[in-house]
Amino acid sequence: MLSLAQSLFLDSELRVEQELPHAGSALENPFVYDAVAREFKQMARRGLVEIVQEHTAAHRSDALIDSLRYRRVRVG
């Protein structure tokens, strides 16, 4: 079974800048969004995506990623 990040990756187009969605998805939860964004950062370390922009905000005592733009650079 694919993770949310893997599903979003596979649905994205090559070399097209995209933002992880917020509203109307499981990513509305800030902790889920952060987990998926961190998985995208792991994909970036493996050369699958390029992180274009990232924003982190304090949520209670944690620093969570609340915005992430990426570009898919490899098929997978």
For each residue, the residues with C-beta under 8 A, 3 or more apart:
1:
2: 6 7 10
3: 6 7 36 39
4: 7 8 26 27 32 36 39
5: 8 9 36 39 40 43
6: 2 3 9 10 39
7: 2 3 4 10 11
8: 4 5 11 12 20 36 40
9: 5 6 12 40 43 48 49 72 76
10: 2 6 7 76
11: 7 8
12: 8 9 16 18 70 72
13: 16 18 72
14: 72 73 74 75
15: 71 72 73
16: 12 13 71 72
17: 52 69 70 71
18: 12 13 69 70 71 72
19: 67 68 69 70
20: 8 27 33 36 37 40 67 68 69 70
21: 24 25 27
22: 25 27 28 33
23: 28
24: 21 28
25: 21 22 28
26: 4 29 32
27: 4 20 21 22 32 33 36
28: 22 23 24 25 32 33
29: 26 32 33
30: 33 34 59 64 66
31: 34 35 64
32: 4 26 27 28 29 35 36
33: 20 22 27 28 29 30 36 37 64 65 66
34: 30 31 37 38 64 65 66
35: 31 32 38 39
36: 3 4 5 8 20 27 32 33 39 40
37: 20 33 34 40 41 54 65 68
38: 34 35 41 42 65
39: 3 4 5 6 35 36 42 43
40: 5 8 9 20 36 37 43 44 49 51 68 70
41: 37 38 44 45 51 54
42: 38 39 45 46
43: 5 9 39 40 46 48 49
44: 40 41 47 48 49 50 51 70
45: 41 42
46: 42 43
47: 44 73 74
48: 9 43 44 72 73 74 76
49: 9 40 43 44 70 71 72 73 74
50: 44 70 71 73
51: 40 41 44 54 68 69 70
52: 17 69 70 71
53: 67 68 69
54: 37 41 51 65 67 68 69
55: 65 66 67 68
56: 63 64 65 66
57: 63 64 66
58: 61 62 63 64
59: 30 62 63 64 66
60:
61: 58
62: 58 59
63: 56 57 58 59
64: 30 31 33 34 56 57 58 59
65: 33 34 37 38 54 55 56 68
66: 30 33 34 55 56 57 59
67: 19 20 53 54 55
68: 19 20 37 40 51 53 54 55 65
69: 17 18 19 20 51 52 53 54
70: 12 17 18 19 20 40 44 49 50 51 52
71: 15 16 17 18 49 50 52
72: 9 12 13 14 15 16 18 48 49
73: 14 15 47 48 49 50
74: 14 47 48 49
75: 14
76: 9 10 48
